[in-house]
Amino acid sequence: VITKVNGIKIYRNDFEREAYSMKNQLNELNQQKIQQLSQVGMNTENIKNIPDNIINEYVLQLIINKEILLSAAKNLGLKVSAATVNQEYNNYQKQSNLGKEEFAQYLKSVGYNVTSFKKMIKDQKTIEKMREKLFSNDKITEEEVKKAYERNKYTQSFENQDFEDVKDQIKESMTQDKNIMLLNSYLAKAKEKSKIVFKDKTFEKMYANITAVIAQNGEYKYTN
């Protein structure tokens, strides 16, 4: 156990699995970028992989945020049925083109078993419900979209384009930005009320670095 969030244990194995997966994904993206640039004759010597310590900090924060959202969802009575989880599990298996036994073996190769993978699915679905709850009462209005268009219609992005042509694009972008702000604001307040207890000094120092305040303006705090 590396930490407990509102009484829920987070295990080192879970952290290492998520960090390993994240590093592989980022390294693959980096290699693709290097290949693309090399094909057009551009220098790629300065392209480096993201340092492990940065990825580890990011993954730790993701895991803690996840547990905070799951705790909030539980308090609100948000639930995901076993039928939904099983259906999603079956979908994953079908997409893999593997039989039941082969898929179970594949899960082991990436650090899961059937039970832990189904828990991951349940957690994802629960957090989706929690996010929907957070965002449901704060929609972008047509008036806000029009104002954003008026502010930016002479920029390169919207030059020579009518409002009707770009309004959906603007609304989608504004919705994403607003949802990120809402989620970050909610998490910041929820963390102040949450009980986060570290059992490992290395991870405690890591989290202290993530949450260190580097600037403050009134009630607003800016962390790393």
C-alpha positions as CSV (number, residue, x, y, z in Angstrom):
1,V,0.0,0.0,0.0
2,I,1.4,3.4,-1.0
3,T,-1.5,5.6,0.2
4,K,-5.1,5.6,1.3
5,V,-7.6,8.1,-0.1
6,N,-10.7,8.4,2.1
7,G,-10.0,4.9,3.4
8,I,-9.5,3.3,0.0
9,K,-6.1,1.6,-0.4
10,I,-3.9,2.3,-3.4
11,Y,-1.4,-0.4,-4.1
12,R,2.1,-0.2,-5.6
13,N,1.2,-2.8,-8.2
14,D,-1.7,-0.6,-9.5
15,F,0.6,2.5,-9.6
16,E,3.4,0.6,-11.5
17,R,0.9,-0.9,-14.0
18,E,-0.6,2.5,-14.8
19,A,2.9,4.2,-15.0
20,Y,4.2,1.4,-17.3
21,S,1.2,1.8,-19.6
22,M,1.5,5.6,-19.7
23,K,5.2,5.4,-20.4
24,N,4.7,3.0,-23.3
25,Q,1.9,5.1,-24.8
26,L,4.0,8.3,-24.6
27,N,7.1,6.6,-26.0
28,E,5.1,5.2,-28.9
29,L,3.7,8.6,-29.7
30,N,7.2,10.1,-29.6
31,Q,8.6,7.4,-32.0
32,Q,5.7,8.1,-34.4
33,K,6.6,11.8,-34.3
34,I,10.3,11.1,-34.9
35,Q,9.4,8.9,-37.9
36,Q,7.1,11.5,-39.4
37,L,9.7,14.3,-39.0
38,S,12.5,12.1,-40.3
39,Q,10.4,11.4,-43.4
40,V,10.4,15.1,-44.3
41,G,14.0,15.6,-43.5
42,M,13.7,17.4,-40.2
43,N,16.2,17.1,-37.4
44,T,14.9,14.9,-34.5
45,E,17.9,15.0,-32.2
46,N,16.2,17.3,-29.7
47,I,13.1,15.1,-29.3
48,K,13.4,13.3,-26.0
49,N,11.1,11.0,-24.0
50,I,9.3,12.6,-21.1
51,P,11.4,11.9,-17.9
52,D,10.1,9.0,-15.7
53,N,9.7,11.2,-12.6
54,I,7.3,13.6,-14.5
55,I,5.2,10.6,-15.7
56,N,5.2,9.1,-12.2
57,E,3.9,12.3,-10.7
58,Y,1.2,12.6,-13.3
59,V,0.1,9.0,-12.8
60,L,0.0,9.4,-9.0
61,Q,-2.2,12.5,-9.4
62,L,-4.5,10.7,-11.8
63,I,-4.9,7.7,-9.4
64,I,-5.7,10.0,-6.4
65,N,-8.1,12.1,-8.5
66,K,-9.8,8.9,-9.6
67,E,-10.4,7.8,-6.0
68,I,-11.7,11.2,-5.0
69,L,-14.2,11.1,-7.8
70,L,-15.2,7.5,-6.9
71,S,-15.7,8.5,-3.3
72,A,-17.9,11.4,-4.3
73,A,-19.9,9.2,-6.7
74,K,-20.5,6.8,-3.8
75,N,-21.7,9.6,-1.6
76,L,-24.1,10.7,-4.3
77,G,-25.4,7.1,-4.8
78,L,-24.2,6.8,-8.4
79,K,-23.9,3.2,-9.3
80,V,-23.0,1.0,-12.3
81,S,-24.7,-2.3,-12.7
82,A,-22.9,-5.7,-13.0
83,A,-24.8,-6.2,-16.3
84,T,-23.2,-3.0,-17.7
85,V,-19.8,-4.0,-16.6
86,N,-20.1,-7.5,-18.0
87,Q,-21.4,-6.1,-21.3
88,E,-18.4,-3.8,-21.6
89,Y,-16.0,-6.6,-20.7
90,N,-17.5,-8.7,-23.5
91,N,-17.1,-5.8,-25.9
92,Y,-13.4,-5.6,-25.0
93,Q,-13.0,-9.3,-25.6
94,K,-14.8,-9.2,-28.9
95,Q,-12.7,-6.3,-30.1
96,S,-9.5,-8.2,-29.2
97,N,-10.5,-11.1,-31.5
98,L,-9.4,-13.5,-28.7
99,G,-11.2,-16.3,-27.0
100,K,-12.1,-16.2,-23.3
101,E,-9.0,-18.0,-22.2
102,E,-6.7,-16.1,-24.5
103,F,-8.2,-12.8,-23.5
104,A,-7.6,-13.7,-19.8
105,Q,-4.0,-14.5,-20.6
106,Y,-3.6,-11.2,-22.4
107,L,-5.0,-9.4,-19.4
108,K,-2.3,-11.1,-17.2
109,S,0.4,-9.9,-19.6
110,V,-0.6,-6.3,-19.0
111,G,-1.0,-6.5,-15.2
112,Y,-4.7,-7.4,-14.8
113,N,-6.9,-10.4,-14.1
114,V,-10.6,-10.7,-15.0
115,T,-11.7,-9.3,-11.6
116,S,-9.3,-6.3,-11.6
117,F,-10.1,-5.5,-15.2
118,K,-13.9,-5.5,-14.5
119,K,-13.2,-3.3,-11.5
120,M,-11.4,-0.9,-13.9
121,I,-14.4,-0.9,-16.2
122,K,-16.7,-0.2,-13.3
123,D,-14.6,2.6,-12.1
124,Q,-14.4,4.2,-15.5
125,K,-18.2,4.0,-15.9
126,T,-18.8,5.4,-12.4
127,I,-16.5,8.3,-13.1
128,E,-18.3,9.0,-16.4
129,K,-21.5,9.3,-14.4
130,M,-19.8,11.6,-11.9
131,R,-18.5,13.8,-14.7
132,E,-22.0,13.9,-16.3
133,K,-23.4,15.0,-12.9
134,L,-20.8,17.7,-12.6
135,F,-21.3,19.1,-16.1
136,S,-25.1,18.7,-16.4
137,N,-26.1,22.1,-15.0
138,D,-23.5,24.2,-16.7
139,K,-24.1,24.2,-20.5
140,I,-22.6,26.6,-23.0
141,T,-25.4,28.9,-24.3
142,E,-25.9,30.2,-27.9
143,E,-25.2,33.7,-26.6
144,E,-21.8,32.7,-25.2
145,V,-20.9,31.0,-28.5
146,K,-21.9,34.2,-30.5
147,K,-19.8,36.3,-28.2
148,A,-16.8,34.0,-28.7
149,Y,-17.3,34.2,-32.4
150,E,-17.4,38.0,-32.4
151,R,-14.2,38.1,-30.4
152,N,-12.4,35.8,-32.8
153,K,-14.0,36.2,-36.2
154,Y,-11.1,38.2,-37.6
155,T,-8.4,35.8,-36.4
156,Q,-6.9,33.2,-38.7
157,S,-9.0,30.4,-37.2
158,F,-12.3,31.9,-38.3
159,E,-11.3,34.2,-41.1
160,N,-13.9,34.3,-44.0
161,Q,-16.2,31.9,-42.1
162,D,-19.8,32.7,-41.1
163,F,-21.1,32.0,-37.6
164,E,-23.3,29.1,-38.8
165,D,-20.2,27.4,-40.3
166,V,-18.2,27.4,-37.1
167,K,-20.7,27.6,-34.2
168,D,-20.6,23.8,-33.5
169,Q,-16.8,23.9,-33.5
170,I,-16.7,26.9,-31.1
171,K,-19.3,25.3,-28.8
172,E,-17.4,22.0,-28.6
173,S,-14.1,23.8,-27.8
174,M,-15.8,26.0,-25.2
175,T,-17.6,23.0,-23.6
176,Q,-14.3,21.1,-23.3
177,D,-12.5,24.1,-21.7
178,K,-15.4,24.8,-19.3
179,N,-15.6,21.1,-18.3
180,I,-11.9,21.0,-17.6
181,M,-12.2,24.1,-15.4
182,L,-15.2,22.7,-13.5
183,L,-13.5,19.4,-12.9
184,N,-10.3,20.9,-11.7
185,S,-12.2,23.3,-9.4
186,Y,-14.2,20.4,-8.0
187,L,-11.1,18.3,-7.4
188,A,-9.3,21.1,-5.7
189,K,-12.1,21.6,-3.3
190,A,-12.7,17.9,-2.8
191,K,-9.0,17.3,-2.0
192,E,-9.2,19.8,0.8
193,K,-11.9,17.7,2.4
194,S,-10.4,14.3,1.6
195,K,-8.2,12.3,3.9
196,I,-5.1,11.3,2.0
197,V,-2.6,9.3,4.1
198,F,0.7,8.1,2.6
199,K,2.3,4.8,3.7
200,D,5.4,5.3,1.6
201,K,7.7,8.3,2.0
202,T,8.7,8.3,-1.7
203,F,5.2,8.8,-2.8
204,E,4.5,11.3,-0.1
205,K,7.4,13.5,-1.4
206,M,6.1,13.0,-5.0
207,Y,2.7,14.2,-4.0
208,A,4.1,17.2,-2.1
209,N,5.9,18.2,-5.2
210,I,2.8,17.9,-7.3
211,T,0.6,20.0,-4.9
212,A,3.3,22.6,-4.0
213,V,1.8,26.1,-4.4
214,I,4.1,28.1,-6.7
215,A,1.9,31.2,-6.9
216,Q,-1.3,32.6,-5.2
217,N,-3.7,35.4,-6.1
218,G,-6.4,35.8,-3.4
219,E,-8.3,32.5,-3.1
220,Y,-6.7,31.1,-6.3
221,K,-3.6,28.8,-5.9
222,Y,-1.4,27.7,-8.7
223,T,0.4,24.4,-8.3
224,N,3.0,22.6,-10.4
